[in-house]
Amino acid sequence: MAKIVIEVGQEMDGATFRLSPKTRVFLSSRFKDIRPPTSVFVSNETALDFERFYGPLREELVTILTGLRESDLQKVGEVEFVDPARGKVLLDSIPSR
């Protein structure tokens, strides 16, 4: 199974989430009719622990960024949130719904 990699750009007032280029190519080759947004910005008022603030939103972010229904996500594989600049995993891999 493939892995959905979501790249995260952290900023002082929030974070920008986007599919990695490889993930975008993989999903577009398997699901021809999806047209998800390129990125999603989620703002926050204070710099909080990343997992505590964004962890509860991970399923919604995956759905928005991939454009896939729950049944399709189950077929794809794991999901991982990473900081591409540092090569660091920000949220542990989670199984797709």
Long-range contacts (C-beta under 8 A, 24 or more apart in sequence): 1-76, 1-77, 1-78, 2-26, 2-76, 2-77, 3-77, 3-78, 3-79, 3-80, 3-93, 4-62, 4-66, 4-76, 4-77, 4-78, 4-79, 4-80, 4-96, 5-80, 5-82, 6-61, 6-62, 6-65, 6-79, 6-80, 6-81, 6-82, 7-82, 7-83, 7-84, 8-50, 8-54, 8-81, 8-82, 8-83, 8-84, 8-90, 9-83, 9-84, 9-85, 10-50, 10-83, 12-47, 13-43, 13-44, 13-45, 14-41, 14-42, 14-43, 14-44, 15-41, 15-42, 15-44, 15-50, 15-54, 16-40, 16-41, 17-41, 17-42, 17-61, 17-65, 17-81, 18-65, 19-65, 19-66, 20-82, 20-84, 27-66, 27-68, 27-76, 30-76, 31-67, 31-68, 31-72, 34-66, 34-67, 34-68, 35-67, 36-64, 36-65, 36-66, 36-67, 37-64, 37-65, 39-65, 40-64, 40-65, 50-90, 50-91, 51-90, 51-91, 54-81, 54-90, 54-91, 55-91, 58-91, 58-94, 59-97, 62-96, 62-97, 70-97, 73-97
